Amino acid sequence: MSITLPTLIAGPILRRVEATSISVWVAFSKKQFAKLVIWDHAEVEATSTDIITEEGGLESSVIESLEIASQLHVLVITLDTSQKKLDATRIYAYNVYFGDTETTLTNDLN
């Protein structure tokens, strides 16, 4: 008996945050490619009806998930923020984009 799982099984989970890098863990039911985007939430003046945008944020390289089992593929995306170090007094927002191919990251976590 085969169970059909959703593509996103678990995550994203913040694994590690430092001034010069941030790592996020995600688990999928099939091979996926993904990238991480972060931005300074406080730089956007938002009201309850505004949409927070990623403009001016930092973006990781696209990486491929690692197959652990037939329906378990995991990845840890690490974004190098050494060019724009994270400030512990600021609030940051993030999103993970994922898809079946390296060039088609049409799914996100928003």
C-alpha positions in Angstrom: 0.0 0.0 0.0 1.5 3.3 -1.1 0.7 6.5 0.7 0.8 9.8 -1.2 2.5 12.4 0.8 2.5 16.2 0.2 5.7 17.6 -1.4 6.6 19.5 1.8 6.7 17.2 4.7 8.4 19.3 7.4 10.0 22.7 7.8 11.3 25.1 7.3 13.1 24.9 10.6 15.7 27.5 11.5 18.8 25.4 12.2 21.4 28.0 12.9 21.6 31.8 12.8 24.8 33.7 13.1 25.9 37.2 12.2 27.4 35.9 8.9 25.1 33.0 8.0 21.7 31.5 8.4 20.7 27.8 7.9 17.2 26.4 7.3 16.3 22.7 7.2 13.4 21.4 5.1 12.1 17.9 4.3 10.3 16.8 1.1 8.6 13.7 -0.1 10.4 13.9 -3.5 13.5 15.4 -5.0 13.3 19.2 -4.9 15.5 22.2 -5.6 15.3 25.2 -3.2 16.6 28.6 -2.3 16.3 30.8 0.8 15.6 34.5 0.7 15.8 36.7 3.8 15.1 40.4 4.3 15.0 43.0 7.0 11.4 43.0 8.2 11.9 46.3 10.1 12.9 48.2 6.9 9.4 47.8 5.5 6.8 50.2 7.0 3.8 47.9 7.2 0.3 48.2 8.3 -2.1 45.3 8.7 -3.0 45.6 5.0 0.5 46.0 3.6 2.4 43.1 2.0 5.9 42.6 3.2 8.2 42.4 0.2 11.6 40.7 -0.3 13.0 43.6 -2.3 16.5 44.3 -1.2 16.9 40.9 0.5 19.6 38.3 0.3 19.2 35.2 -1.7 21.0 31.8 -1.4 22.1 29.6 -4.2 19.7 27.0 -5.4 20.5 23.6 -3.9 19.2 20.0 -4.5 17.7 17.9 -1.8 19.4 14.7 -0.6 17.4 11.4 -0.9 17.3 9.6 2.5 14.5 7.2 1.5 12.1 6.8 -1.4 9.7 9.4 0.1 12.2 11.4 2.2 14.4 14.1 0.7 16.1 16.7 3.0 18.2 19.8 2.6 19.8 22.4 4.6 20.1 25.8 2.9 22.8 28.0 4.2 22.9 31.6 3.2 26.1 33.5 3.5 25.3 37.0 5.0 28.9 38.1 5.5 28.4 40.9 2.9 25.4 42.2 4.9 25.8 40.9 8.4 22.7 40.2 10.5 22.0 42.5 13.4 20.7 40.7 16.5 18.5 43.8 17.3 16.6 43.5 14.0 13.7 41.3 12.9 14.2 39.4 9.7 11.6 37.7 7.5 12.4 34.7 5.2 10.9 32.5 2.5 11.9 29.3 1.0 11.2 28.7 -2.7 11.2 25.2 -4.1 10.4 23.2 -7.2 11.0 20.1 -9.3 13.8 21.7 -11.3 16.6 24.1 -10.7 15.1 26.9 -12.8 11.4 26.4 -11.8 11.0 27.3 -8.1 7.3 28.1 -8.3 6.3 27.0 -4.8 6.9 29.0 -1.7 6.0 29.0 2.0 4.0 32.2 2.1 
